[in-house]
Amino acid sequence: MSQTNNNKFGVSAALTTPFLADGQVDKSLLLRHVQRLLQQGCASVTLFGTTGEGPALGMREKAEVVDFLLQQGVAASKLVLGVLAVSHEEVLDMFALGQRIGCRRFLLAPPFYFKGVDELGLLQWFSEVLSAVQSQQPEVILYHIPQLTAVPLSVSLIQQLKQAYPALVYGVKDSAGDWSNSKALLEHFPDLAIMIGDERLLEDAVRLGASGTISGIANFRADWLIDVVAGQPAHAGLTPLVNEVLCYPVIPAVKALVAATYDEAQWLGCRAPLLALSDDARMRLVDHCQSFLPAK
């Protein structure tokens, strides 16, 4: 049976991915970051999602990263694997990777290349994927982030998938930043884990039964989000912090704030087509956010 909102998902950091000067993933730096976040109380970390530049990483790289983390003692139960792909082959390869390492939770985005597709086509795509992995019994989190995919997941589509695959559809990550949509998901699906991607909405969503968050801000302010998911009022700085980050390209901005938090400049690099913030933009962002960052 699917989990219910009474079983908290908690805070999963939407990991940003560090790169070496040659463009390869800096696995050692990523490991230290994962260890810090789990020690701070994150329930899990999510690899290869939007914040992690997942679509820019190949399957070989993803497998190498995951294998390295497990070899260094990170438990598979602490990982959520982002699946942001279009072809069934690549999607199923990610599920196979999870099965190999004993990871059960997956953040599954819709096929995002073709726009304006009929909901029936989306239902068929998801159904083909879920049918193919049914024997694996994964816990699948449907990923609603239409501002990037341009492929929204409607309440109707989620309902059909939940009815057809009740043991597989674990929850929904709502990253649309639209309170009316978050509220509708919480009202329609009390037996699904609803994760909120826009941290500004998290406090209100938790009051209505949200199970937690998969959050980019958790890369450097996991403590604030852990408190909110536990039912405490949001820190006064949370909304201003998110608003400031949204004034910049989000992924480079998150990396800049991680770099500032830990004095680790190697976090700044992105994989093309994304670019690191300019020095002026980075210094302006860090200056505006200095009071929001953890004390050193």
Secondary structure, DSSP 8 states (H G I E B T S, - for coil): ----TTS--EEEEE----B-TTSSB-HHHHHHHHHHHHHHT-SEEEESSTTTTGGGS-HHHHHHHHHHHHHTT--GGGEEEEE--SSHHHHHHHHHHHHHHT--EEEE----SS-S--HHHHHHHHHHHHHHTGGG--EEEEEE-HHHHS----HHHHHHHHHH-TTTEEEEEE-S--HHHHHHHHHH-TTSEEEESSGGGHHHHHHTT--EEEESTHHHHHHHHHHHHTT----TTHHHHHHHHTTS-HHHHHHHHHHHHHT-GGG----TTS----HHHHHHHHHHHGGGS---
